[in-house]
Amino acid sequence: MSITEAPDVLQRFLRYVQVNTQSSDEHCDQVPSSAVQFDLANLLADELRALGAQDVSVDEHAYVCAHIPASRGAEDLPALGLIAHLDTTEAAPGANVRPHIVHYEGGDLVCGVVDGIEIKLSPEKVPALNELVGEDLVCTDGTTLLGGDDKAGIAEIMALVARIAHDPELPHPELGICFCPDEEIGHGAALLDIPSFGCAYAYTVDGGPIGELEWECFNACEVTVRFEGFSIHPGDAKNRMVNATNLFCEFHNLLPVPERPEHTEGYEGFIHIEGVSGTVTHATARYIVRDHDAARFQEKIDLMQRACDFVNARVGEQRVTMEVKQQYRNMAEVVVDHPELIDVAKEAFAAAGVTPRVIPIRGGTDGAQLSFRGLPCPNLSTGVYCCHGVNEFIPVSALVAMVDVLTELVARFAR
């Protein structure tokens, strides 16, 4: 399939993923954390203006906002927001993305060859491949992530805007469009001006395989544990040296192995070590803690504090400290009061020929913070698989289907 013959949403997606928007250090205080996010922000703003969107802006933090006027007869109905994020994760290389389409015929999905080694996925690793035989899949060359998280969501929203521009009589209320920076590092759409956005409710388009509908997410925090040692020549160390890295090992081994993410699923939370650095004198470990249930979430934090206390008591002095930074809460606390948002989304999926699957997010979205800021915001699928790695891919059919889902969704809010 040539790019000129491809569906509009696919053309957009292939274009957007080639723009590097990788966010930077999660501890960065500036928004956006990387200036490259402005490249896609400005491109999208230009395209929105060309499609007749109103109030198009890119602010100093790379937020892209615009409004699409309501169809005839829906002018007085509440506005609906559609939101996706600009940035891609640091978990895999994000620059120089080279997308291509693989017609998948079963067996291993080979996206590329790097240094003579095939970069591939097996159906044993990703059983969903068994359902995708005969599909066209967008992959990378195996050296970078694809960026479907969340440029698939952006492409699908933009393709909807283009569809409405071509046929303004398609039923829809006023639409607020927003593309946010730095979702991957927990920014959470914190700087979106919700009153100016003007929407009564919204959806993020930031999920996984086609049909996913999510209104529950983790409660989340980051825990930084610091270990202070006492260095002395190892020849004179007996009963005197305190090795900070050994203190870390002792602390980490007090945490339950079954609560690591590699052993959990569904509604099970986890304690995940993201990184550690250490010497004899000082060590620092960074963890993320997640659980859908608020009480179990707090229990995990308390468990880590008890481990700190135990190590301090054993060495007889305060050498381990713990800092907790809250990140987001389970948006179910808010969305539970708006069941119509889930019901309408289910109807939209079904009307587009997609079976909806309501599942909990084992992560978070911009919708979590927005929901607690007064904008109820469930999450819709994009169609992407295996995010945050070089094996990421998305079926072309999922991109196309999600534009149909969004068309059905906005129509229901025009009634």
N, C-alpha and C positions, 0 to 999 in steps of 0.2 A: 504494500500500500504506500503510495507516495504521500508526502505531507500535504500536497494540494488537494488530494482526494480524500484525506482523512476527515473524520467528523470534527466539527469546530472545537469541541472540548478536548480532543486529542491534540490538535494543532496547538492549542493554548498550553496544554500540559507540557508538551515537548519543548515549547519555547521557554516556559517559566523555569523548568528544572535546570536549564543551562545557565541560569543567573545564580551565582553564588550568593547565598544569604545566611551562611553559617553563623550562628550566634557565638559569642565569646564567653569568657570566664563567667560562671554563674555568680561569682562574688563581685562582679563589676557593678559599680553604682550608677553608671551612665546608661541611658536608654535612648536609642538601641545600643546594645553592647558591642555591635560591629557596624561600621559605617556602610558595609556592603548591602545591608538590608534596605537602604535608601534606593539602591539601583532597581530592585523589583518594585518597591513602593511607588517610585516615580513612573515606571513603565505602566503599572496598573492604573494609576491616576490618569495618565494620558489615554489609555484605552477606555476607561470609564467616561471620560469627557467625550470621546469620539462616539460612544454609544448613547449619548444624550442624558447621562446621569446628572443630577443636580448637586450643588453644594460640595463638589469634589475638592478634597483637601489632603495634603500630606503635611502633618505638623512636624515640629522639631524633634519629635521622638519616633518618627517614621510610621505613625498611625495613618492609614489610608481610610478615609470616611467619605461616604457619598449617599445620596438618596435617590430612589427610583419612584417617580410619581405613581399614584394608584391608578388602576384601570377605571374606566367609567362605571360609576355606581358604587365604588368602594372607597371613595375619597374620605368618608367620615368614619371609616373603621380604624381600629388601632393599628399602628405601624408594627411591622415584623422585622426583626434583625437577622441577618445572616453573617456569620463571622468565621474567619479562618486566620491562620497565622503565617507570617512571612518566613520565619527563620527555620533552619534545619539544625539538627543536633550535631554536637562535636564528637559523638560516639564513633563516627567513621568519616573519612575524607568527604568533603562536601563541595569542593571546587572542581572545575573541569569535568562536570557530569556529561557523559556521552550516552544519551538514551538510544536504545534501538528496540525493535520489535522482534520477538521470537514467536514463531508459530509452534506452540507446544503440542507434541504428539505422544506424550507419555514418557515414563522413565525419569531420569535425572533432568532437571531444568538447568541447562548450562547457559549462563549469561555472558561469559567471557573467558579468556585464557590470559593468565598473568604469569610471566616468567615460565611459560611452558606448563603451568598447572591450571587445570580447568576449575573455574569458580562455579560451583553447582550446588543444587538442592535436590534431595531425594524425596520421593513421596513418603518414605519412612519418617523423615524429619518433619515434613510439612504434608500431612495427609490430605489437606485441601487440594493439593495438586491432582489427586485422582478425579476430582470433579471439574478440572479445568482442561482436560484433554480436548484438543481441537480449538482452543482459544488462542487469540493473539495477546501476548503478554509484553508489556513495556518493562524492560530491564536496563541495567547499566552495562558497561564493559567489564565489570568486576573489580574496578579499582576504587569506586566511590559508592556512596549511597545514591539512591535515586532522587529522594526529596519529595516523595509522595506524601509524606508527613511534613507539611500540609499543603504542598502545591497542588495535589489532587483536589483538595477542598477548594482552593482558590480557583482552579480551572473550572470546576463544576459550577461555582457561584457565578463566575464571569460568563460562562456559557449560558446560564440562565438569564443574566442581564442582556446578553446579545439576542437571545430568543425573544425576550420581551420587547427589545428595541425593534426587532423585525416585525413583531405583531403585538402592538400595544394593547390590543383588545383581550389578550390572554388575561384571565381574571387574577388579580393580585391586589393586596392592600399596598399602601406606601411601604417601600422596603428600605431599611437601613443596611448599608453594606459597610463592613469594617474588616480590614486586614491589619492584624496586630503584630508587633515585633516581640521577640524574646520569650515566646511561650515555652520553648524547650529548656530554659534555665529558670522556670518558675515565676516569670514576671506576672503572668496571670491577667493580662489586660488591665493592670492596675491604674493606668492613666487614661483609660477611655472615659470621655466626658459623657456619662450616661444621659443627663438631661438634654444635651445637644443632640445626642444620637436619636433621641425621641421615640424609642421603641418600647412597647409594653412588655414584649417578650422576645426571645431570640433563640436561635439554634447555632451551635458551632458545628461546622462540617469538618470533623477532625478525627473520625473513627477509623476502624480497620475494615475487614472484609465486608462486602456489600450486604446490607440488611441489618447491620448492627445498629441498635438504638439504645442509648445509654443515658440514664438519669441518676445513677449512683456512682460515686467515685471514692477514692481513698480519702481518709484524713491523713495529712502528711506533715512531716517535719524533717529537718536536717539536724543531726546531732554531731557536734565536734567534741572529741575527747582528747585532752592534752595530758601528756605524761612528762613529769620533770624528774630527771635522774641526778645522780652525783657521780662525776667522772673522776677517776684516779688511776694511776698507772696499774695495769692489771697484775703486775708483780706484787703490788701492795694492796690488792683489792679486797682481801678476805674481811668480811663483816663491815666493809666500809663502802665499796662501790654499790650504787643503785643504778641499774641499767634501764633506761627509759623504754627501750625497745622490748626488753623482757617484760616490763610492766604491761605494755600493750598486749603482748602475747597472752599473758595471764588473764587480762581483762577480756580479750576477745574469746578466749576459750571458755569463759563463764556464760557466754551467750548461747542459747539453744540452737543446735544445728537444724532441727526441723523447721525453724522459723526463718531460714534463709530463703530468698526468692526462688532458688532452683528447686525447692521442695514444696512450694505452695502454689495454689491455683484458686480460681473462683473468688469466694469471699474471704479466703485466708490471707491474713496480713503477713508482713515480714519485717525483719531487721537486715539491712543490706549494707555491707561495707563497700564504699565507693573508691576509697584510696587511703593509703597510709604512707607516712615517711617517718624515719626514725634514726637516731644516733644513740649513743650512750646517754648523752645529756638531755635530749629532748625528742619526743615523738608526738605526732599528731595523727589521729585517725578520723575520717569523715564517714558518717553513716547516714542513710535515709531510713526512716521508719514509716510504715504504711499500715493502715487497717481501715476497713469500712465501718467497723463498729467503734464508736467514740470511747467506750469503756475499755475495750481490748487495746485500742491505740494507746491510751494512757498507761495501761498495764505494761506495755512494752517499754515505754519511756521510764517507768518506775523500776523495771527490771534492770535497765542499764544503769540507773542511779545506784541501785543496790550493789551491782558489780563494782562500780567505782568505790563505794563505801567499803566493800569487802577488801579490795586491794589496799586501800589506805589503812584500814585497820591492821592488815597483816604486816605492812612495812612500818607501822607505828607513827606515821606522819602523813600530812596532806600532800600527796604527790600526783594525784589524779583528779582532774576537774572536768566537768561536762557542761557544755553550752547547748541549749535547745533553741532552734529557730523554727517557729511555726511557718508552714508554707501555704496550705489550703485545707479546707474542711470538705466533708462529704456533702455535695450539693443536694443530695436526697432530702436533707433537712428542710430545704426550701421548695424543691420541685414537687415534693409529695403533696403540697397544697395546690398544685396546678396539674391535676391528672389529665386535663384536656389536651395539654401539650403532647403527652405520650399517645393518647388516643388518636389525635389528628395525624401524628407522624406515622403511626401504624397504618392508618387508612391510606396515607400517601404512598407508603411502600407497596402496599397490596395493590393499589390502583395502577402502579407502574409495573406490576408483574414481579415484584420482589417480595420474598417472604421475610417479614420483620422478625428479628431476634433480639429481645430485650435482655441485655446482659450488664453486669457491673463493669465499670472501667477499672482495670488494674493499673491505674495511673491517675492523671488529672487532665483537665482541659481548662482553657480560658473561662469556660462556662462555670466552673466551680466558684471562682472569685466573683464573677459577674452576678451569679445567683445570690450570693450573700450581700452584694451591693445593691440589690433591688431589681435585677434584670434576670428573671427565671430563664435558664438557658441549658436545655438538654443537648446531647451530642448525637450527631448522625454519622453514619459510615461514609467513607470515601471510596472504599474498594481495595485499598492497599494491603499488601502482605509483607511480613518480615521487615518492619521498619527498623531504622537505626543501624543498618548494616549493608554490606555490599551485595547481599542477595535480595534486597528489596525489589518487589515487582508489583505491577497492577494490571489486571485484565482490561483491555480496551473496552470490552462490553460493560464493565463496572463503571467506568467513567461515563459512558453514554447513558447507562441506566440511572445514575445518580442525578443527571440533569433532568430526566423525566420525573424522578422522585421529587426534586425541588419544585418542578412545575406543578405537580399535583399538590404539594404542600402549600405553596403560596395561594393556589386557587381556593383551598379550603379556608384560608384566613380572609378571603374576599367575600365570604357568604354572610 
